[in-house]
Amino acid sequence: MIKDIPLPQVQHVTLAVARVKDNLLQDSWKVYLINQNTVPLENILIASTGYGERNGEEQNTSTLRHFLHRAEPHSATLVEPIDTAVFHLNNEYWVSYYIGNQLFDKRFIFLPGTICEENLSFIPELDAEGVLHS
């Protein structure tokens, strides 16, 4: 049964929504997977979706799925761009990956209004400002 499958706690893996400059030197926002482990992550599957309410109406985004073959130790890997128009929603990222033969799984949720100027901090792995979630 599924309850018999051990899922160890995710450590040293986080997501960041960072503000970066695009080719036209304008601000754009991107989501990154940051691996702070000393070993690579492999066969990474990330499902992203947004959901919530605005003006009393339910809103949902499409669910996007991303596959990353490998994330090297102490690295940041681009997952997807994110539009500021969805910052008022819950932005959920369900991340699954392997270290060796062990499966790891964690859901990261950026709550409405948490991706904002007041919550920005410098993220050394990206050399940019952003919001970290761990």
N, C-alpha and C positions, 0 to 999 in steps of 0.2 A: 504494500500500500504506500501511497505517497507520504504518509506520516512517518514511514520507516526509512525514508531517504534522508540521510544527514545533510543539512545545509549549514556549513560553517559561517561564522560572522564575517562580513565584508570589512576588511581593514585596509587603509592606505589607498583607497580608490575613492575618488570624488568626481563630481561634475561641477563645471563652472559655466556661467553665462557671462561672457566678456564683451566689453565694448572695444572694438578694434577699428582701425582706419582701413577703408577699402582702397582700391586703385585710384579713385578720384579724391582721396584724402577726406572722405566723409565718414562719419561714424556709422558702423554697422555692428550688429550683435550676433555672436556665434556661441554655440554650445560646444564645450570641450570635455572629453574624458581625461582625467589626470590620474596616471598610475604612479604612485609614490612607493611602490614595492620594489624590492631588489630583484624580482623575477618578472618575466613578461606575462601579460594576460593574453590568452588565445581564444579564438572562436567566440568573439564578443558579439552578442545580439542586443540591440538597444531598440526598444519600442517607445515612441514618444507620442503623447497626445495632450490636448488641452481641453479643459471642461470647466464650467462654472455658469454664472449668471451675469447679465447686464440688463439694467432697467426691468427686472422681474422676468426676463426671458432667458430660458436655458440656452447656452451656447456650447458647442463642441467643435473641435477641430478634427481633421482627418488623423487617423493613426498612421504614423510613419514607422517603418522598420529599417534599421541600419545594421549591416554586418561588417565588422572589422576583423580582419584575419588575425592581427596581432597588435598589441600596444607594448612597446618596449619599456623596460624599467625606467623610472624617473623621467617620464615623458608626458606630453599632452597631445591628444589626438582630436582633430576636428570631428564632431558628430554631425552638426547641421547648423545652418543659419537660422536665426529666430527673429520674427518680426515684432516690433514694439507693440503692434496692435493686439497681441495676445498676452501681454503682461498683466492684464486684469483677470486672467484665468488661472486656474491651477495648471501648471505645466509639469506633467508627469513623465518621468523617464524610468523605464524598467530595464535594468541592466543585468545581463547574465553573461558569465564568462568562465573559462577554465584556467586553473593554474595546475599544470600537470594533468592528472586524471580527476581532479576534484572540481566539482561545479560550485560556483558562487552566484548569488542572486540577490539583488537589492532594488528597491523602488525609491527613487529620489523625486520629491515633489517640491517645486518652487511655488509657494502659496501666492495668491493674488496680492499684488502690490509689493512683493519682496524684491523684485528686480527693479531697483530705482537708485537714483543718485545717492541717497542717504546710506544705502547698504553697500556701496562700492568699496572695495579694498584692493590693494595692489596684489596681483597674483604672480609671483616670481617665475613660475613655469611657463607663463604666457607672456611675460613682460608687458602686461596690460592690466587695466582695472576691470573688476568684475565682481560677481556675486558667487561665492562658493557654497556648495551644499555637500555635506558629508554624512 
